[in-house]
């Protein structure tokens, strides 16, 4: 998968971010599992290393909206890969990631929050 500046993606306006992140997640879903984990780990690492809290929150909120639109079986698989990728990072990055994901889930619209938590 081509390298993408994930932090630059976080700075796009909401609609453009939804489109670009949706395209990225579609490409990601077409990869073999090991490549998905590698790509997810790389994106999460980049966010954890250089993104501001606001950038991280914007991207998390976008990802939750996109993920909630997936069928349950696809969403469950995505969430498992996402958690594995985060857990594979150094503790400080994994902790920062999980804190932002949890905060984004808390702030998400009720229907998004319910679907995500049901599939975790």
C-alpha positions as CSV (number, residue, x, y, z in Angstrom):
1,X,0.0,0.0,0.0
2,X,1.3,3.4,-0.9
3,X,2.6,5.5,2.0
4,X,0.1,8.2,3.0
5,X,0.6,11.1,5.3
6,X,-2.0,10.3,7.8
7,X,-1.6,13.5,9.8
8,X,-2.2,15.6,6.6
9,X,-5.4,13.5,6.2
10,X,-6.5,14.5,9.7
11,X,-6.2,18.2,8.7
12,X,-8.7,17.9,5.8
13,X,-12.2,19.3,6.3
14,X,-14.7,16.7,7.6
15,X,-16.3,15.7,4.2
16,X,-13.0,15.4,2.4
17,X,-11.5,13.5,5.3
18,X,-14.5,11.0,5.2
19,X,-13.9,10.5,1.5
20,X,-10.1,10.0,1.6
21,X,-10.2,7.9,4.8
22,X,-13.0,5.8,3.2
23,X,-10.8,5.2,0.2
24,X,-7.9,4.3,2.4
25,X,-9.9,1.8,4.4
26,X,-11.2,0.2,1.2
27,X,-7.6,-0.3,0.0
28,X,-6.7,-1.6,3.4
29,X,-9.5,-4.1,3.4
30,X,-8.3,-5.6,0.1
31,X,-4.8,-6.4,1.5
32,X,-3.8,-9.7,3.1
33,X,-4.1,-9.7,6.9
34,X,-0.4,-9.4,7.6
35,X,-0.2,-6.3,5.3
36,X,-3.3,-4.8,6.9
37,X,-1.7,-5.1,10.3
38,X,1.6,-3.6,9.0
39,X,-0.3,-0.7,7.4
40,X,-2.5,0.0,10.4
41,X,0.5,-0.1,12.7
42,X,2.3,2.4,10.6
43,X,-0.6,4.8,10.5
44,X,-1.2,4.5,14.2
45,X,2.5,5.0,15.0
46,X,2.6,8.1,12.8
47,X,-0.5,9.6,14.5
48,X,0.9,8.7,18.0
49,X,4.3,10.2,17.2
50,X,3.4,13.5,15.5
51,X,-0.3,14.3,15.6
52,X,-1.8,16.9,18.0
53,X,-4.6,15.7,20.2
54,X,-7.1,17.6,18.0
55,X,-5.8,15.9,14.9
56,X,-5.9,12.5,16.6
57,X,-9.5,13.1,17.7
58,X,-10.6,14.3,14.3
59,X,-9.2,11.2,12.6
60,X,-10.7,8.9,15.3
61,X,-14.1,10.4,14.9
62,X,-13.9,10.0,11.1
63,X,-12.8,6.4,11.4
64,X,-15.6,5.6,13.8
65,X,-18.2,7.0,11.4
66,X,-16.8,4.9,8.5
67,X,-16.4,1.8,10.7
68,X,-20.0,2.1,11.9
69,X,-21.2,2.0,8.3
70,X,-19.6,-1.5,7.8
71,X,-21.6,-4.7,8.1
72,X,-21.1,-6.2,11.6
73,X,-18.9,-9.1,10.4
74,X,-16.6,-6.7,8.5
75,X,-16.6,-4.2,11.4
76,X,-15.6,-6.9,14.0
77,X,-12.7,-8.0,11.8
78,X,-11.6,-4.4,11.3
79,X,-11.7,-3.7,15.1
80,X,-9.7,-6.8,15.8
81,X,-7.0,-5.8,13.3
82,X,-7.1,-2.2,14.7
83,X,-6.6,-3.4,18.3
84,X,-3.8,-5.9,17.3
85,X,-2.0,-3.1,15.3
86,X,-2.2,-0.7,18.3
87,X,-1.1,-3.4,20.7
88,X,2.0,-4.1,18.6
89,X,3.4,-0.6,19.1
90,X,5.6,0.6,21.9
91,X,3.5,1.1,25.1
92,X,3.5,4.9,25.0
93,X,2.1,4.9,21.5
94,X,-0.4,2.2,22.2
95,X,-1.6,4.0,25.3
96,X,-2.0,7.3,23.5
97,X,-3.9,5.5,20.7
98,X,-6.3,3.7,23.1
99,X,-6.9,6.9,25.1
100,X,-7.9,8.8,21.9
101,X,-10.0,5.9,20.6
102,X,-11.9,5.6,23.9
103,X,-12.5,9.3,24.0
104,X,-13.8,9.3,20.4
105,X,-16.2,6.5,21.3
106,X,-17.5,8.4,24.3
107,X,-18.1,11.5,22.1
108,X,-19.6,9.6,19.2
109,X,-23.2,9.8,18.2
110,X,-25.2,7.2,20.2
111,X,-25.9,4.9,17.2
112,X,-22.2,4.9,16.2
113,X,-21.1,4.3,19.8
114,X,-23.6,1.4,20.2
115,X,-22.5,-0.3,17.0
116,X,-18.8,0.0,17.7
117,X,-19.0,-1.2,21.3
118,X,-21.3,-4.1,20.3
119,X,-18.7,-5.3,17.8
120,X,-15.6,-4.9,20.0
